[in-house]
Amino acid sequence: MENRNQTPEREQWGSKIGFILAASGSAVGLGNLWKFPYMAGKNGGGAFVLVYFIILFLVGFTLMLGEIVLGRHTQLNAIGAYRKIRKNWAWVGGLGVLAGFLILSFYSVVGGWVINYIIKSVTGGLYSSDPKVLGNIFNDLVSSTMTPIFYHAIFMVLTFIIVLGGIGGGIEKASKIMMPALFIMIVIIAIRSMTLPGGVEGIKYLLVPDFSKINMDVILNALGQVFFSLSLGMGCMITYGSYLNKDTNIPQSAAIIPLVDTGIALLAGLAVLPAVFAFGFEPEAGPGLIFVTLPAVFSQMPLGGLFAFMFFLLVLFAALTSSISMLEVCVAYVVDEWKWNRKFTTILISLAIFIMGVPASLSMGPWSHITILPGKGFFDTYDYITSNILLPLGGLLLCIFIGWIWGIDQAVKEATNNGTLKFSLAPMWGVLIKYVGPIAILIVFIRSFI
Ligand code: PFF
């Protein structure tokens, strides 16, 4: 009865907490630890955080639930899920696979920087609180030719090794240990950073909105960040939901994941921005922000070197639990749809992603003069096209698909396990996914691009 729509051989999560940890593992990653603090720094601090929260409530929760429900109902990857319900919608899933592929190709470059910093923290190369020294260490790394490409390759190899381990074995096991450890570490670092002399300024910068800073760019960036951070809009949660069994409480999981994700992003912001003000870094420094500020915090901590090592190691694990989800979306598609061998597919796609990532890495140094979009090199272009265009577009289409094609009644039936679960927010969710979500995304799109 419970397993009514399942193909018998499809793998499943070992436990409910296993799914929540793995889905949070996908959501919590470089998006929270690396991107959120620098996006907040660049987009007006509190103004960005405020807009982020509004979008999170209106669109983030809504789509999280929508994706998981669609995945469990169809028990298929992103493309198969759309196709099963409406044949000519399969391309929307395809858009998601493309987004995953593109994101991972620059994500893995940043993952490589993290691996390099783990090594630096052991060899002692990071011991300073001087913004100039730390800035140079970062710039030397990212602007060189071979070193970042080498570490990008290592990151991709690690990702594909875990994905080859399968769902139960690799992803679930790793998440169970690493996520709680990461949480504890980041709390300790945030406390140290906030209590630095002058750190209060950073807390204010992050949490007190200056309304004059809110403009369409800030709103589009916040929208993109919500999608990126929650792993939404590319079918990742559809694929993860497809491994769920029929008695899981999806509405509950869909609420927990964004809460965990946002909590970690805020903590990362509270670890980075107070240090920015305490040591005199630039809040608008961009992608290097976490790499230059946190070593300064570690230098002011007892056992700072050990802390730096453990922290960057945990960042690596968080990045890996996200990167595996992106690779999984691509692999699940090819294996499910084209019936290719899983091992071969995983290796081939990983290799392709690595090659795509090489220009992104080079654009931080030797290729910095090449622009693809106005003012943007390869790295920034991949980021912009995925976070600010493909993911929100995928989200918009998912809202339309669930609200208007599949139908709210069907979706709620799946979300409540055929009416056996209480989900009192169902009517509100229906309105959000049918009207509020698509209209909000459309307005931001239209105002930003036209
Ligand atoms: N959510 C991840 C992060 O914040 O690092 C990145 C990500 C993973 C985006 C998976 C999209 C995705 F499908």
Residues whose N, C-alpha, C, O or C-beta is under 5 A from the ligand:
A	BS01	PFF	S26 A27 V28 G29 L30 G31 N32 F228 S229 L230 S231 L232 M234 C236 S322 S325 M326
